[in-house]
Amino acid sequence: MNISDIRRNSYQLCGSLGQKGYMRWWHSFSGLEPASGEVRTFFVEFFVINPKLSRDIPIYGQHPYYKKNGIKPSYVMMNVGVLPGANGEPGKQLHAFYPISALKTTGTPLLMEVDDCFYSEDHISGCVEVSATDAQKRYLMTDAGVMVWDLEVHKSVSCHTGLCSSLVAQFCNVLDSYWHGEGIRSFFRGTVLLDGVKYIVSPELSYGYADKHWGKNFNNPWFQFAGSKLHSQRTGKELRHSVLAINGCIPRFFKFPLRRRLMLQLTYTGEDFSFMNCRWETKETNKRYIWHIVAKNKTSIVKISASCLKSEMMNMNYENPDGRKSKLPLWIGSAGTGTIKIYRRTPQGKELLDTLSISNALCEYRAE
């Protein structure tokens, strides 16, 4: 539901998750290069892994020495960059690593600072520079380049996953990965400098998104789809404070995985539609990933058909808390499109409330 909870957005890895766990605070938004009119989608992520295993230097799980000796990773990572563009421009992912001791944090509301990088609920700023020499080190999982950002953030719509991400759920180990969407509809304002090119980020055109994931492992399959560029067929207008956010999860009964599920929230002109009962399938063609989703609750039904071009996606590199890097690529892009049909349940059956078109949606997908 659309409930803000900055306590859930705070720095927390309870119990065993401190030795086998991760946290990632994700932000994505669009910016405009004034001279050319080019629009690109950027991302800024604060990533913390296995903080209780920290040393005076970052421990890289993909480094040959640590892999050979079975040593788990432990570090703070700034993961920043740009997603592929609509005209064939390649994406870029830049990593900067720090020991856990370099991270300064507060409680609630959360403030984080590591080197030149800063996080709060309403402001993010920083700089990451990766040399060509460092980019050749495979264990750093990075490209070469420089990105500088300074942005105000206004989080206007939240997705509170309730008991699914509560302390009780974590204690009972019901999920591998937990999700809280404090800013699934966010407005960003500021600037990004990427490899010497300056982009202007304005609130109305930023189509921003911010959330947090944490847990002992990544979801498998990994599926996330979110977008706030929605047009109503009923009114013919773009909807300002409406957003769709979908996140996959795999519940567990003790140590046994159950059927994969989706958590879905659609906020439509001030009304929230939340679902845990979703049927979904993924289709792959030579050019696209395609998703069909049907979500139902007692009062409403939502049907979604969405897709993303493979040519507008890139492989995002992570290692999990055990130090393993999946052999399957994690595809991510910001050019998702689709159609959303919203139905109201009535005694006579169902009534179509509106049909929405979605564009410039964030897509993340890794197959099983």
C-alpha positions as CSV (number, residue, x, y, z in Angstrom):
1,M,0.0,0.0,0.0
2,N,1.0,3.6,-0.5
3,I,2.4,4.1,3.1
4,S,5.7,5.8,3.7
5,D,7.9,4.0,6.2
6,I,11.4,5.5,6.5
7,R,12.2,3.1,9.3
8,R,12.1,0.2,6.9
9,N,14.3,2.2,4.6
10,S,17.0,2.5,7.3
11,Y,20.3,0.6,7.6
12,Q,19.5,-2.9,8.9
13,L,20.8,-6.4,8.5
14,C,19.5,-8.3,11.5
15,G,21.1,-11.3,13.0
16,S,22.7,-13.8,10.6
17,L,22.1,-11.4,7.7
18,G,25.1,-9.3,9.0
19,Q,27.4,-12.2,8.0
20,K,25.4,-13.4,5.0
21,G,23.3,-10.6,3.6
22,Y,23.1,-7.5,1.4
23,M,21.3,-4.2,1.2
24,R,20.9,-2.1,-1.9
25,W,19.3,1.4,-2.1
26,W,18.4,2.0,-5.8
27,H,17.6,5.3,-7.6
28,S,16.9,5.7,-11.3
29,F,15.8,8.8,-13.2
30,S,16.0,10.5,-16.6
31,G,18.1,13.5,-17.6
32,L,18.3,15.8,-20.6
33,E,21.4,17.0,-22.4
34,P,20.3,20.5,-23.5
35,A,22.5,20.9,-26.6
36,S,21.5,17.7,-28.3
37,G,18.1,17.0,-26.7
38,E,19.3,13.5,-25.8
39,V,17.5,11.9,-22.9
40,R,19.2,9.2,-20.9
41,T,18.2,7.2,-17.8
42,F,20.8,7.1,-15.0
43,F,21.1,5.0,-11.8
44,V,22.7,5.5,-8.4
45,E,22.9,2.6,-6.0
46,F,24.3,2.3,-2.5
47,F,25.2,-1.4,-2.0
48,V,26.4,-3.1,1.3
49,I,27.3,-6.7,1.6
50,N,28.2,-8.9,4.6
51,P,29.1,-6.0,6.9
52,K,30.0,-8.2,9.9
53,L,32.8,-9.8,7.9
54,S,34.6,-6.5,7.3
55,R,38.3,-5.9,7.2
56,D,40.4,-2.8,6.7
57,I,40.1,-3.2,3.0
58,P,37.2,-4.3,0.7
59,I,37.0,-8.0,0.2
60,Y,36.1,-8.8,-3.4
61,G,34.3,-12.1,-3.8
62,Q,35.4,-12.4,-7.5
63,H,39.1,-11.8,-6.7
64,P,41.1,-15.0,-7.4
65,Y,42.7,-15.1,-4.0
66,Y,39.4,-14.8,-2.1
67,K,37.6,-17.2,-4.4
68,K,40.3,-19.8,-3.9
69,N,40.2,-19.5,-0.2
70,G,36.4,-19.4,0.1
71,I,36.3,-15.9,1.6
72,K,33.0,-14.2,1.3
73,P,32.8,-10.6,0.0
74,S,32.4,-7.6,2.4
75,Y,32.3,-4.0,1.2
76,V,30.4,-0.9,0.4
77,M,29.9,-0.4,-3.3
78,M,28.7,2.6,-5.2
79,N,27.1,1.3,-8.4
80,V,26.3,4.1,-10.7
81,G,25.9,4.6,-14.5
82,V,23.6,5.0,-17.4
83,L,21.2,2.5,-19.1
84,P,21.2,1.9,-22.8
85,G,19.6,4.6,-25.0
86,A,16.8,4.4,-27.5
87,N,19.2,5.2,-30.4
88,G,21.7,2.4,-29.7
89,E,23.8,4.3,-27.2
90,P,25.5,1.7,-24.9
91,G,24.9,1.5,-21.2
92,K,27.7,1.9,-18.6
93,Q,28.2,0.6,-15.1
94,L,30.8,2.1,-12.7
95,H,31.8,0.6,-9.4
96,A,33.7,2.1,-6.5
97,F,34.5,-0.1,-3.5
98,Y,35.1,0.8,0.1
99,P,35.6,-1.1,3.4
100,I,32.6,-1.2,5.7
101,S,34.6,1.0,8.2
102,A,34.5,3.9,5.6
103,L,30.7,4.1,5.8
104,K,29.1,6.6,8.2
105,T,25.4,6.1,8.9
106,T,22.7,7.3,11.2
107,G,19.5,5.6,12.4
108,T,16.1,6.9,11.2
109,P,15.9,9.0,9.0
110,L,18.8,7.3,7.3
111,L,21.9,9.3,6.4
112,M,24.8,7.6,4.6
113,E,28.2,8.9,3.6
114,V,31.2,7.1,2.1
115,D,34.0,9.1,0.6
116,D,32.3,11.8,-1.6
117,C,29.0,10.0,-1.9
118,F,26.0,11.0,0.2
119,Y,22.5,9.6,0.8
120,S,19.5,11.0,2.5
121,E,15.7,10.6,1.9
122,D,15.7,13.9,0.0
123,H,19.2,14.3,-1.4
124,I,21.9,12.2,-3.1
125,S,25.3,13.4,-4.4
126,G,28.7,11.9,-5.2
127,C,31.4,11.1,-7.7
128,V,32.7,7.8,-9.0
129,E,35.7,7.6,-11.3
130,V,37.1,4.3,-12.7
131,S,40.3,4.3,-14.8
132,A,40.8,2.1,-17.8
133,T,43.3,0.1,-15.9
134,D,40.9,-0.7,-13.1
135,A,38.2,-1.5,-15.6
136,Q,40.4,-4.4,-16.9
137,K,40.3,-6.1,-13.4
138,R,37.5,-8.6,-13.8
139,Y,36.8,-8.9,-10.1
140,L,35.7,-5.2,-10.0
141,M,32.9,-5.9,-12.5
142,T,33.0,-2.4,-13.9
143,D,33.4,-0.2,-16.9
144,A,35.7,2.8,-17.2
145,G,34.4,6.4,-16.8
146,V,33.4,9.3,-14.5
147,M,30.0,10.2,-13.2
148,V,29.2,13.1,-10.8
149,W,25.7,13.6,-9.5
150,D,23.9,16.1,-7.2
151,L,20.2,15.7,-6.9
152,E,17.2,16.6,-4.8
153,V,14.7,13.8,-4.3
154,H,11.0,14.0,-3.5
155,K,9.4,10.6,-2.9
156,S,5.7,11.0,-3.6
157,V,4.3,7.5,-3.8
158,S,5.4,4.5,-1.6
159,C,4.9,0.8,-1.8
160,H,4.8,-0.7,1.7
161,T,4.9,-4.5,1.5
162,G,3.5,-5.0,5.0
163,L,4.2,-8.3,6.8
164,C,6.1,-9.6,3.8
165,S,9.2,-7.5,4.8
166,S,8.6,-7.2,8.6
167,L,11.1,-8.2,11.3
168,V,8.9,-11.2,12.0
169,A,9.2,-12.3,8.4
170,Q,12.9,-11.9,8.5
171,F,13.2,-13.8,11.7
172,C,11.2,-16.7,10.2
173,N,13.3,-16.6,7.0
174,V,10.2,-16.5,4.8
175,L,12.0,-14.8,1.9
176,D,15.5,-14.7,0.4
177,S,15.1,-11.0,-0.5
178,Y,12.9,-8.3,1.0
179,W,11.6,-5.2,-0.7
180,H,10.4,-1.7,0.3
181,G,9.5,0.9,-2.3
182,E,9.8,4.2,-0.4
183,G,9.8,6.2,-3.6
184,I,8.3,4.1,-6.5
185,R,7.1,7.5,-7.8
186,S,9.9,10.0,-7.2
187,F,10.7,13.4,-8.6
188,F,14.4,14.3,-9.0
189,R,16.0,17.7,-9.6
190,G,19.6,18.5,-10.3
191,T,22.5,17.6,-12.6
192,V,24.5,14.6,-13.7
193,L,27.9,14.8,-15.4
194,L,28.8,11.7,-17.3
195,D,32.3,11.5,-18.9
196,G,32.3,15.3,-19.2
197,V,28.7,15.7,-20.6
198,K,26.2,17.5,-18.4
199,Y,22.6,16.4,-18.1
200,I,19.8,18.4,-16.5
201,V,17.3,16.4,-14.4
202,S,14.0,18.1,-13.9
203,P,11.1,16.9,-11.7
204,E,8.4,16.6,-14.4
205,L,10.6,14.7,-16.8
206,S,12.7,12.6,-14.4
207,Y,10.2,9.7,-14.1
208,G,12.1,8.8,-10.9
209,Y,12.1,5.6,-9.0
210,A,13.7,4.7,-5.6
211,D,13.5,1.5,-3.5
212,K,15.4,-0.8,-1.3
213,H,16.2,-4.6,-1.4
214,W,17.9,-6.6,1.3
215,G,18.2,-10.2,2.4
216,K,20.5,-13.2,2.2
217,N,20.4,-13.8,-1.5
218,F,18.9,-12.4,-4.8
219,N,15.7,-13.6,-6.2
220,N,15.8,-16.4,-8.8
221,P,14.2,-15.7,-11.2
222,W,14.8,-12.0,-10.8
223,F,12.0,-9.9,-12.1
224,Q,11.1,-6.2,-11.5
225,F,9.1,-3.8,-13.6
226,A,8.2,-0.2,-12.7
227,G,7.1,2.9,-14.4
228,S,5.4,6.2,-13.8
229,K,5.0,7.5,-17.4
230,L,1.4,6.5,-17.8
231,H,-1.2,7.7,-20.2
232,S,-5.0,7.3,-19.6
233,Q,-7.1,6.1,-22.6
234,R,-10.2,7.4,-20.7
235,T,-8.9,11.0,-20.4
236,G,-6.2,11.1,-23.0
237,K,-3.8,12.7,-20.5
238,E,-0.6,11.7,-18.8
239,L,-1.2,10.8,-15.1
240,R,1.1,12.8,-12.8
241,H,0.9,10.9,-9.5
242,S,0.2,7.4,-10.8
243,V,2.7,4.5,-11.0
244,L,3.0,0.8,-11.4
245,A,5.6,-1.2,-9.4
246,I,6.1,-5.0,-9.6
247,N,8.6,-7.1,-7.7
248,G,9.1,-10.9,-7.7
249,C,9.6,-13.0,-4.7
250,I,9.9,-16.7,-3.7
251,P,8.3,-17.5,-0.3
252,R,9.8,-20.3,1.8
253,F,8.4,-22.8,4.3
254,F,11.3,-23.4,6.6
255,K,14.1,-24.1,4.0
256,F,11.8,-25.2,1.2
257,P,11.0,-22.7,-1.6
258,L,7.4,-22.4,-2.6
259,R,5.8,-21.2,-5.8
260,R,7.2,-17.9,-7.1
261,R,5.0,-14.9,-6.6
262,L,4.7,-11.2,-7.5
263,M,4.0,-8.2,-5.3
264,L,2.3,-5.6,-7.3
265,Q,1.1,-2.1,-6.6
266,L,-0.7,0.2,-9.0
267,T,-1.5,3.7,-7.8
268,Y,-4.0,5.3,-10.2
269,T,-5.2,8.9,-9.7
270,G,-5.0,8.6,-5.9
271,E,-6.4,5.1,-5.6
272,D,-4.1,2.2,-4.6
273,F,-4.5,-1.3,-6.0
274,S,-2.3,-3.9,-4.2
275,F,-2.0,-7.6,-5.1
276,M,-0.2,-10.7,-3.9
277,N,-2.3,-13.1,-6.1
278,C,-0.8,-12.8,-9.5
279,R,-0.4,-15.1,-12.4
280,W,2.5,-14.3,-14.8
281,E,4.5,-15.7,-17.6
282,T,7.6,-14.6,-19.5
283,K,8.1,-15.1,-23.2
284,E,11.3,-14.5,-25.1
285,T,11.7,-13.7,-28.8
286,N,14.8,-12.9,-30.8
287,K,14.3,-9.2,-30.0
288,R,12.2,-8.9,-26.8
289,Y,11.3,-10.1,-23.4
290,I,7.5,-10.1,-23.0
291,W,5.6,-10.4,-19.7
292,H,1.9,-11.1,-19.2
293,I,0.4,-10.6,-15.7
294,V,-3.0,-11.0,-14.3
295,A,-3.5,-9.7,-10.7
296,K,-6.7,-10.2,-8.7
297,N,-8.1,-9.2,-5.3
298,K,-11.6,-9.0,-3.8
299,T,-12.5,-5.7,-5.5
300,S,-10.4,-5.4,-8.7
301,I,-8.5,-7.1,-11.5
302,V,-5.5,-5.7,-13.3
303,K,-4.2,-7.2,-16.6
304,I,-0.7,-6.2,-17.8
305,S,1.1,-6.9,-21.1
306,A,4.6,-5.5,-21.1
307,S,7.9,-5.9,-23.0
308,C,11.4,-4.5,-23.4
309,L,13.7,-4.7,-26.4
310,K,16.9,-6.7,-25.7
311,S,18.9,-4.1,-27.7
312,E,17.9,-1.5,-25.0
313,M,19.0,-3.7,-22.1
314,M,22.4,-4.4,-20.5
315,N,23.9,-6.9,-18.2
316,M,24.1,-5.6,-14.6
317,N,26.9,-7.2,-12.6
318,Y,26.5,-8.3,-8.9
319,E,27.9,-11.0,-6.7
320,N,25.8,-12.5,-3.9
321,P,26.7,-12.8,-0.2
322,D,28.3,-16.2,-0.8
323,G,30.6,-14.6,-3.3
324,R,29.0,-16.3,-6.3
325,K,28.3,-14.4,-9.6
326,S,25.4,-15.9,-11.6
327,K,26.3,-17.4,-15.0
328,L,23.0,-16.0,-16.3
329,P,22.9,-12.3,-17.1
330,L,20.8,-9.9,-15.2
331,W,19.2,-7.8,-18.0
332,I,18.2,-4.2,-17.1
333,G,16.8,-1.4,-19.2
334,S,14.6,1.7,-19.0
335,A,12.6,1.4,-22.2
336,G,9.8,-1.0,-21.1
337,T,6.4,-0.5,-22.7
338,G,3.0,-2.0,-22.3
339,T,-0.7,-1.8,-21.6
340,I,-2.5,-1.9,-18.2
341,K,-6.2,-2.7,-18.0
342,I,-7.9,-1.9,-14.7
343,Y,-11.2,-3.6,-13.9
344,R,-13.6,-3.1,-11.0
345,R,-15.4,-6.2,-9.7
346,T,-19.2,-5.8,-9.8
347,P,-22.1,-8.2,-9.0
348,Q,-22.5,-8.5,-12.7
349,G,-18.9,-9.5,-13.3
350,K,-16.2,-6.8,-14.1
351,E,-16.3,-3.3,-15.3
352,L,-13.4,-1.7,-17.2
353,L,-12.2,1.4,-15.2
354,D,-9.4,2.5,-17.6
355,T,-6.8,1.4,-20.0
356,L,-3.3,2.8,-19.5
357,S,-0.3,2.8,-21.7
358,I,3.1,2.7,-20.0
359,S,6.5,3.7,-21.5
360,N,10.0,4.3,-20.3
361,A,9.5,1.6,-17.6
362,L,12.4,0.1,-15.6
363,C,12.8,-3.6,-16.4
364,E,15.0,-6.1,-14.6
365,Y,15.0,-9.7,-15.5
366,R,17.1,-12.8,-15.0
367,A,15.8,-16.2,-15.9
368,E,15.8,-19.3,-13.6
